[in-house]
Amino acid sequence: MLFRSVPAGVVVDATYGRGGHAEAIVRTHPHLRVVAVDRDPEAVRAAEELRRREPALAARLSVHHARFDQVADVLAALGVRTISGALFDLGVSSPQLDDASRGFSYRQDGPLDMRMDPGSALSAADVVNDYDEARLAEVIRAHSDERFARRIARAIVARRPLRTTLELAEIVTAAIPAPARRTGGHPAKRTFQALRIEVNGELDALEGALGWALEATVPGGRVAVLSYHSGEDRIVARVFRGAERRPGGVVASPYVHEDRAGGGSARRLRVPKHPSQAERTAHPRSRSARLRAVERCVPAAAIAMSCAKAIVSLLVVPMITRMAAMGAQAEGRGTDGVSLARRRGQGGRSCRWQQRAQPVERLQRLARREIVRRQSAQLGFDRRRR
């Protein structure tokens, strides 16, 4: 439902995975089409198979092999300049975790790979076996907030070379003190997460991709991000906070108080930050997910132009008409050229130009009401959704 009110156009799924989000958007919102990217060739092949099975979806869904910081190039090749929204799901897809040969799982034995794109040069084995102890500890600490990063790095260096995921998981588990192993899930979870982020350069590309998405989104469009650890969430929060504070737009909504609207180019949306208990029970891997979303605001210049047009149509035009009527009255004729004496002789005791003009205050109220109506229509606000 997050993209229900966005303008018609293209929504970017920057991390297609196995297509759950993209397929739901296409099926639920007929005014939208989805351009998705994923760096995993298996995901692209699965998407092509879906398109072949369901031609109705194929017309509004396209999937391309690319990283999410390459979306701008993909859209340029398709002739798309602006988007109605973007979705970033930064987690690992279930098929990747379930395939032991990909090396993402600390519960199954497989090679130390962890590459989203198998064609990439750097693998988890390279990081584990080639980084020096200080650099390895910094990677684990920075990408997972692991407080035992130094102990883990020391234990890994002492047991080199490492070849399999279970071997690495056992070393990490033994390096963490027993009391800390009893809480917080599997002890190797954060270390595997840190290695995956390092191998795929996920945090390096995230900030730039989010900045581009915010700039490319049309007023009323939305950008949403699902993050799964604090490092990702800090970047998302920083980028969104900067957009909220950056001058260049206003919230043209009759349901948002002016004191809370701000003057940024985007506004934060009130959405559930964490999955519900039912969602966590049905999908245990989603329990660490956090959702953040913003809506692109209408540019201040567009609001000013809309206000100017409304003022001209509601104040200036009636004023000119009234002045013309007053001039015609002074000359002894009506606005249509018929003399007043002749019209009175026909029994016409009241004419439009004779009617008392509306007070200026009423015209101003009408102008403000018209401005709010036009801005609400432009952003697609629904009075039933407050």
Protein Blocks (a to p, Z undefined) as FASTA:
>chain_A
ZZmmpccdddddfblonommmmmmmmmmmmbccddddfbfklmmmmmmmmmmmmmlmmmg
ccddddfklmmmmmmmnopabdfbdcddfbdcfklmmmmknopackbgcddekpablmbm
bdfklmmmmpcfklmmmmmmmmnopaklmmmmmmmmmmpccfbfklmmmmmmmmpcfklm
mggijfklmmmmmmmmmmnommmmmmmmmmmmmmmpcghiacddddfbfklmmmmmmmmm
mmmmpghiacddfkbcfklnopafbdcddddfbdcfklmmmmmmlmmgccddddddddfk
lmmmmmmmmmmmmmmmmmmmmmmmmmmmmnopafkopafklmmmnopabcfklpccddfk
lmmmmmmmmmmmmmmmmnopafklZZ
